[in-house]
């Protein structure tokens, strides 16, 4: 696999797939923040995608692209009905950019696999990402969160397992949600962090609509029938994630080697 990028996801892809799927180019670079992004960054990501599509078209390669299965793309949905073929109206510039890039890829006539990811958790995460950011705030003794917000957390190892099996089956020209399918309330995430750190933080709540996005993973499970998150309870899955990755959240990505 040719891997474009050097961040959190690119490092995991490199460890798992450098010597596998030589016909695939994975775009693991571009905008990773959901807010506070300058328009120029979205333009650079779009140009990168167009360059990769030109190269893959010339060399008959497959593009693996990572989009979003978060509130940024789907908005709030209290029922488990956010499916890949539903019309969406992204509420943020990040979501609109991802949707536009999906459209560019799908219209390119280049073989592709588009994976819409929820909030992936694992080693090598950047300080601005969800779990490191919350952990840093708890350690500092004060947390600012939107009231009622939920986040669907996904173990990066479950993502890698899904990628390997999808590509191994030759799945192409598909858009798939890859998520746990069980959004976690922000209070449960914070409680778990505080318990493991043996401390507590003052919580300041930012007013706003309760952001609850439920996405369907039925299409993914049709290709990966025993996809791990679908077999676990939400509470035990959260416990596993925090036990595995909280120790890394106080370290910078470079400190992990």
Secondary structure, DSSP 8 states (H G I E B T S, - for coil): -EEE--SHHHHHHHHHHTTS-TTEEEE--S---SSS--HHHHHHHHHHHHHHHHHHHHHT-EEEEEEE-SHHHH--EEEEEE-TTS----SSHHHHHHHHHHHHHHTTTS-EEEEEE-EEE-TT--TTSHHHHHHHHHHHTEEEEETT-EE-EEEHHHHHHHHHHHHHTT--SEEEEES-S--EEHHHHHHHHHHHHT---EEEEE-S----EEE--HHHHHHSTT-GGGGS-HHHHHHHHHHHHGGGTTS-GGGG-
